[in-house]
């Protein structure tokens, strides 16, 4: 049996490895259209490779996928986070968990993961061919003809498509021609550009627990926020971009956000606390007696925005100024105009429609012997290792299933 795996990324390698290990007699070949392998593995986590997330509850794990939750829930019952950890650690890739749940190799180097996958492929005698772009798949009776861009034709019995997420609908035309529904791809996991605000002068400042609300999309989340030289980033922003990916595309990434820099305070409670401080400490300066802990530069910015001189005593601060400060602490508003995505770590919302795939074996419901894994599917998760977990899980199922005679 010959099995062709189309795509040399995380899902492709994991599919090929499990196909070859399941069927020792199978000839497994990875076709990669570029000259580079495992590129997202290389750049993930700033070059450290965030290969999983320490979530071990099947239901909670599936909730991390705005697209794919229902289908992945059954898939995770076959290959879960614990299986990922065991697989890598049994091959001497020790993992560690950071405070936010992200998991990395203890080496803090993505090359450790790449070397593991490459070594395993070599051990299993998996053939890897670079610069092999697939243009068409022709189903045969009991197999396929793979037509390449250079004119070469390869025949095989099984095919696993792990081609990753295409940024344009036409990137999927060769899959669509086989009868599959393609959900139009749009960006997911991106940061918010705020080009017309002075807040970008605070680049580098982070707040551990802020609340971001997008009123027109009726979406709200809390978590760490990072101010960058172009706008806002951080886990909560990336999570919001994933949840509302399609809605944000529809409004052309032009919307208003409200930021609650103090996440655990209600408006009335915040104003009352400030008024009580004013009443009890009239002769103390605002700068020396302020109840809420935020980065100094951010506080300076919010006081300036509220037209409050921190050097003044509380007695000199009016009720109107306290009301304005409360608004800026809890409902600081900005106009987002555009997004910033990172080319190498680009994640798409969209791809092969999930109803066209049987997640028991990752086989196409349209074409027998054709399997899918990874981001080519309409699956994407939050930042933090979830997208790699989906790749390992679907790759495992696709590889082991395709290798069965």
C-alpha positions as CSV (number, residue, x, y, z in Angstrom):
1,X,0.0,0.0,0.0
2,X,1.2,3.5,-0.9
3,X,0.0,6.4,1.2
4,X,0.5,10.0,0.1
5,X,0.4,12.7,2.7
6,X,0.0,16.2,1.2
7,X,1.6,18.8,3.4
8,X,4.8,18.8,5.5
9,X,3.5,20.5,8.6
10,X,2.7,19.2,12.1
11,X,-0.5,17.4,11.0
12,X,1.3,16.0,7.9
13,X,4.2,14.5,9.9
14,X,2.0,13.1,12.6
15,X,-0.3,11.5,10.0
16,X,2.6,10.0,8.1
17,X,4.3,8.7,11.3
18,X,1.2,7.0,12.5
19,X,0.4,5.6,9.1
20,X,3.9,4.1,8.8
21,X,3.9,2.8,12.4
22,X,0.4,1.3,12.0
23,X,1.2,-0.5,8.7
24,X,4.9,-1.5,8.5
25,X,4.4,-2.6,4.9
26,X,3.0,0.7,3.7
27,X,5.1,3.1,1.6
28,X,4.4,6.5,3.1
29,X,5.4,9.7,1.2
30,X,5.1,13.3,2.4
31,X,4.7,15.9,-0.4
32,X,5.5,19.5,0.6
33,X,4.9,22.2,-1.9
34,X,7.6,24.5,-0.6
35,X,11.2,24.0,0.2
36,X,10.7,24.1,4.0
37,X,9.2,21.7,6.5
38,X,7.4,22.2,9.8
39,X,7.5,26.0,9.5
40,X,4.7,26.7,12.1
41,X,6.4,24.3,14.5
42,X,9.6,26.3,14.1
43,X,8.1,29.7,14.8
44,X,5.4,28.8,17.4
45,X,5.7,30.4,20.8
46,X,8.5,32.7,19.7
47,X,10.6,29.8,18.5
48,X,10.0,27.6,21.6
49,X,7.0,25.6,20.1
50,X,3.9,25.8,22.2
51,X,2.8,22.3,21.3
52,X,-0.1,21.7,23.7
53,X,-2.1,23.2,26.5
54,X,-2.5,21.6,29.9
55,X,-6.2,21.0,29.7
56,X,-7.1,17.4,30.5
57,X,-10.9,17.6,30.6
58,X,-12.4,16.5,27.3
59,X,-15.3,18.9,27.4
60,X,-13.2,21.9,28.5
61,X,-10.6,21.2,25.8
62,X,-13.2,21.0,23.0
63,X,-14.6,24.4,24.2
64,X,-11.3,26.0,23.1
65,X,-12.3,25.6,19.5
66,X,-14.9,28.2,18.1
67,X,-14.9,26.1,14.9
68,X,-14.7,22.3,15.5
69,X,-15.9,22.0,19.1
70,X,-18.5,19.3,18.5
71,X,-16.5,17.2,16.1
72,X,-13.3,17.4,18.1
73,X,-14.9,16.3,21.3
74,X,-15.3,12.8,19.8
75,X,-11.8,13.0,18.3
76,X,-10.2,13.9,21.6
77,X,-11.6,10.7,23.1
78,X,-9.1,8.9,20.7
79,X,-6.1,11.1,21.2
80,X,-6.0,13.6,24.1
81,X,-3.5,16.0,25.7
82,X,-2.2,13.2,27.8
83,X,-1.5,11.2,24.7
84,X,0.4,14.1,23.2
85,X,2.5,14.4,26.3
86,X,3.2,10.7,26.5
87,X,4.1,10.5,22.8
88,X,6.7,13.2,22.9
89,X,8.1,12.4,26.3
90,X,8.5,8.7,25.3
91,X,10.7,10.0,22.6
92,X,12.8,12.0,25.0
93,X,11.1,15.4,24.4
94,X,10.4,16.5,28.0
95,X,7.7,19.0,28.4
96,X,7.0,21.8,30.9
97,X,3.8,23.7,31.7
98,X,3.9,27.5,32.2
99,X,1.5,29.4,34.5
100,X,-1.0,30.2,31.8
101,X,-1.3,26.5,30.8
102,X,0.9,26.6,27.7
103,X,3.2,23.6,27.3
104,X,6.7,23.7,25.8
105,X,9.7,21.4,25.5
106,X,12.0,22.0,28.5
107,X,14.7,23.0,26.0
108,X,12.7,26.1,25.1
109,X,13.7,25.3,21.5
110,X,11.3,24.3,18.7
111,X,14.2,22.4,17.0
112,X,13.7,19.8,19.8
113,X,10.2,19.1,18.5
114,X,11.3,19.3,14.8
115,X,14.2,16.9,15.4
116,X,11.9,14.5,17.1
117,X,9.4,14.4,14.2
118,X,12.1,14.2,11.6
119,X,13.9,11.5,13.5
120,X,10.8,9.4,13.8
121,X,10.0,9.9,10.1
122,X,13.5,8.7,9.2
123,X,13.3,5.7,11.5
124,X,10.0,4.7,9.8
125,X,11.5,5.2,6.3
126,X,9.0,7.9,5.4
127,X,10.0,9.5,2.1
128,X,9.9,13.3,2.1
129,X,9.7,15.2,-1.2
130,X,10.0,19.0,-1.3
131,X,8.8,21.5,-3.9
132,X,5.9,19.1,-4.9
133,X,2.8,21.2,-5.3
134,X,-0.4,19.2,-5.9
135,X,-2.7,20.6,-8.6
136,X,-5.3,17.8,-8.8
137,X,-6.4,14.6,-7.2
138,X,-7.9,12.0,-9.5
139,X,-9.9,9.3,-7.8
140,X,-9.4,5.8,-9.3
141,X,-11.0,2.5,-8.5
142,X,-9.2,1.6,-5.3
143,X,-6.8,4.6,-5.3
144,X,-5.7,7.9,-6.6
145,X,-3.6,9.7,-9.2
146,X,-1.9,12.8,-7.7
147,X,-1.2,15.3,-10.4
148,X,1.7,17.7,-9.5
149,X,2.4,21.2,-10.8
150,X,5.6,20.0,-12.6
151,X,3.6,17.4,-14.6
152,X,4.5,14.4,-12.5
153,X,1.8,11.9,-11.7
154,X,2.0,9.7,-8.6
155,X,-0.4,6.8,-8.0
156,X,-1.3,5.6,-4.5
157,X,-4.0,3.7,-2.6
158,X,-4.7,6.3,0.1
159,X,-4.3,10.0,0.4
160,X,-4.2,12.3,3.5
161,X,-4.6,16.0,2.9
162,X,-2.8,18.1,5.6
163,X,-2.1,21.1,3.4
164,X,-2.8,23.7,6.1
165,X,-5.0,26.8,6.0
166,X,-5.2,28.6,2.7
167,X,-5.6,32.4,2.9
168,X,-7.7,32.5,-0.2
169,X,-10.7,30.5,-1.4
170,X,-9.0,29.5,-4.6
171,X,-6.3,27.7,-2.6
172,X,-8.8,25.0,-2.0
173,X,-10.1,24.6,-5.6
174,X,-8.4,21.2,-6.0
175,X,-10.2,19.9,-2.9
176,X,-13.5,21.5,-3.9
177,X,-13.3,19.8,-7.3
178,X,-13.7,16.5,-5.4
179,X,-17.1,17.6,-4.2
180,X,-16.2,19.0,-0.8
181,X,-17.8,22.1,0.7
182,X,-15.2,24.8,1.4
183,X,-15.9,27.4,4.1
184,X,-14.4,30.6,3.0
185,X,-11.2,31.3,4.9
186,X,-10.8,34.4,7.0
187,X,-8.1,35.4,9.5
188,X,-8.2,34.2,13.1
189,X,-5.9,35.0,16.0
190,X,-5.0,38.6,15.1
191,X,-4.3,41.8,17.1
192,X,-6.3,45.0,16.9
193,X,-4.9,48.1,15.3
194,X,-5.7,51.4,16.9
195,X,-3.9,53.9,14.7
196,X,-5.5,57.1,15.8
197,X,-5.0,56.9,19.6
198,X,-2.2,58.0,21.9
199,X,-2.6,54.8,23.8
200,X,0.0,53.2,21.4
201,X,2.6,55.4,23.0
202,X,2.3,53.1,26.0
203,X,3.7,50.2,23.9
204,X,5.0,47.4,26.0
205,X,2.7,47.8,29.0
206,X,0.6,44.8,30.0
207,X,-2.4,44.4,32.3
208,X,-2.9,41.0,33.8
209,X,-6.7,41.1,34.0
210,X,-8.6,43.6,31.8
211,X,-12.0,43.3,30.3
212,X,-12.6,44.0,26.6
213,X,-16.1,44.5,25.2
214,X,-17.1,44.9,21.6
215,X,-20.6,46.4,21.9
216,X,-21.7,46.1,18.3
217,X,-20.7,42.4,18.3
218,X,-22.1,41.7,21.7
219,X,-18.9,40.1,22.7
220,X,-17.0,40.4,26.0
221,X,-14.0,38.7,27.5
222,X,-11.5,39.2,30.3
223,X,-7.8,38.3,30.5
224,X,-4.3,39.7,29.9
225,X,-3.9,42.6,27.5
226,X,-0.7,44.0,26.0
227,X,-0.4,47.4,24.5
228,X,1.7,47.4,21.3
229,X,3.0,50.1,19.0
230,X,0.1,49.4,16.7
231,X,-2.7,48.8,19.2
232,X,-3.8,45.9,21.4
233,X,-2.6,42.3,21.7
234,X,-2.4,39.7,24.4
235,X,-4.3,36.5,25.1
236,X,-7.7,38.1,25.6
237,X,-7.4,40.0,22.3
238,X,-6.4,36.9,20.4
239,X,-9.2,34.9,21.9
240,X,-11.7,37.6,21.0
241,X,-10.4,37.6,17.4
242,X,-10.9,33.9,17.2
243,X,-14.4,33.9,18.6
244,X,-15.6,36.8,16.4
245,X,-13.4,36.1,13.4
246,X,-16.2,36.0,10.8
247,X,-18.2,38.9,12.4
248,X,-15.1,41.1,12.4
249,X,-14.5,40.3,8.7
250,X,-18.0,41.3,7.9
251,X,-17.5,44.8,9.4
252,X,-14.1,45.1,7.8
253,X,-12.2,45.2,11.2
254,X,-13.7,48.6,11.9
255,X,-15.4,48.7,15.4
256,X,-15.4,50.2,18.8
257,X,-14.0,48.5,21.9
258,X,-14.4,49.3,25.5
259,X,-11.6,48.3,27.9
260,X,-12.1,47.9,31.6
261,X,-8.5,48.3,33.0
262,X,-9.8,47.2,36.4
263,X,-11.7,44.0,35.7
264,X,-13.2,43.2,39.1
265,X,-15.0,46.5,39.7
266,X,-18.5,47.6,39.0
267,X,-19.1,51.3,38.0
268,X,-21.0,52.3,41.2
269,X,-18.5,50.5,43.5
270,X,-15.5,52.1,41.7
271,X,-17.0,55.7,41.9
272,X,-18.0,55.2,45.5
273,X,-14.5,54.0,46.5
274,X,-12.9,57.1,44.9
275,X,-15.5,59.4,46.5
276,X,-14.8,57.8,49.9
277,X,-11.1,58.4,49.5
278,X,-11.7,62.0,48.6
279,X,-13.9,62.4,51.7
280,X,-11.5,60.7,54.1
281,X,-8.2,62.0,52.8
282,X,-8.8,65.5,51.5
283,X,-5.2,66.7,52.1
284,X,-3.5,63.7,50.5
285,X,-2.3,63.9,46.9
286,X,-4.0,61.7,44.3
287,X,-0.6,60.3,43.2
288,X,0.3,59.2,46.8
289,X,-3.1,57.7,47.6
290,X,-4.8,55.8,44.7
291,X,-6.6,52.5,45.4
292,X,-6.2,50.7,42.1
293,X,-2.9,49.0,41.0
294,X,-2.1,49.6,37.4
295,X,1.2,50.3,35.6
296,X,2.5,53.8,36.4
297,X,2.6,54.9,32.7
298,X,-1.0,53.7,32.1
299,X,-2.2,55.5,35.2
300,X,-0.5,58.7,34.1
301,X,-2.2,58.4,30.7
302,X,-5.7,57.8,32.3
303,X,-5.3,60.7,34.7
304,X,-4.3,63.0,31.8
305,X,-7.2,61.7,29.8
306,X,-9.5,62.5,32.7
307,X,-7.9,65.9,33.1
308,X,-6.8,65.2,36.7
309,X,-3.5,66.6,38.0
310,X,-2.1,63.8,40.2
311,X,-0.1,66.3,42.3
312,X,-3.3,67.9,43.6
313,X,-5.0,66.9,46.8
314,X,-8.1,64.9,46.7
315,X,-10.0,67.9,48.1
316,X,-9.3,69.6,44.8
317,X,-10.7,66.8,42.6
318,X,-14.3,67.4,41.6
319,X,-17.2,64.9,41.5
320,X,-17.3,65.3,37.7
321,X,-13.6,64.5,37.4
322,X,-14.1,61.3,39.5
323,X,-17.0,60.3,37.3
324,X,-14.8,60.8,34.2
325,X,-11.9,58.9,35.8
326,X,-14.3,56.0,36.6
327,X,-15.4,55.9,33.0
328,X,-11.9,55.8,31.8
329,X,-10.9,53.1,34.2
330,X,-13.9,50.8,33.4
331,X,-15.1,51.8,29.9
332,X,-12.0,53.3,28.1
333,X,-13.2,53.4,24.4
334,X,-11.1,53.1,21.2
335,X,-11.8,52.7,17.5
336,X,-10.2,49.7,16.0
337,X,-9.3,50.1,12.3
338,X,-7.7,47.0,10.9
339,X,-5.8,44.0,12.2
340,X,-2.3,42.7,12.4
341,X,-1.5,39.0,11.7
342,X,1.8,37.3,11.9
343,X,2.6,35.7,8.6
344,X,4.3,32.6,9.8
345,X,1.8,31.9,12.6
346,X,-1.2,32.8,10.5
347,X,-4.3,30.8,11.5
348,X,-7.4,30.6,9.3
349,X,-11.1,30.2,10.2
350,X,-12.5,28.2,7.3
351,X,-11.5,25.3,5.1
352,X,-13.0,21.9,4.4
353,X,-16.5,21.7,5.8
354,X,-16.6,19.4,8.8
355,X,-19.8,17.7,7.8
356,X,-17.9,16.3,4.8
357,X,-15.5,14.4,7.1
358,X,-16.1,11.4,9.4
359,X,-14.2,12.2,12.5
360,X,-14.1,8.5,13.6
361,X,-11.4,8.0,10.9
362,X,-11.0,11.5,9.4
363,X,-12.1,10.1,6.1
364,X,-14.0,12.1,3.5
365,X,-17.7,11.3,3.2
366,X,-17.4,12.2,-0.5
367,X,-14.3,10.2,-1.6
368,X,-13.4,6.8,-0.1
369,X,-9.7,6.5,0.9
370,X,-9.2,10.3,1.2
371,X,-8.5,11.6,4.7
372,X,-8.0,15.0,6.2
373,X,-6.0,16.4,9.2
374,X,-5.0,19.7,10.6
375,X,-5.8,23.3,9.7
376,X,-7.0,22.4,6.1
377,X,-10.3,21.6,8.0
378,X,-12.6,24.3,9.2
379,X,-11.1,24.0,12.7
380,X,-9.3,26.6,14.7
381,X,-8.6,27.1,18.3
382,X,-7.6,29.7,20.8
383,X,-4.0,30.6,21.2
384,X,-2.0,28.6,23.7
385,X,-1.3,25.3,22.0
386,X,-4.8,24.3,21.0
387,X,-4.2,24.4,17.3
388,X,-1.3,22.0,17.6
389,X,-3.4,19.7,19.7
390,X,-6.0,19.6,17.0
391,X,-3.2,18.8,14.5
392,X,-1.8,15.9,16.6
393,X,-5.3,14.5,17.3
394,X,-6.6,14.6,13.7
395,X,-3.2,13.5,12.4
396,X,-3.2,10.5,14.7
397,X,-6.7,9.4,13.6
398,X,-6.1,10.0,9.9
399,X,-2.8,8.2,9.9
400,X,-3.8,5.1,11.8
401,X,-7.1,4.9,9.8
402,X,-5.6,5.4,6.4
403,X,-3.0,2.7,7.0
404,X,-5.6,0.0,7.6
405,X,-6.0,-2.3,4.6
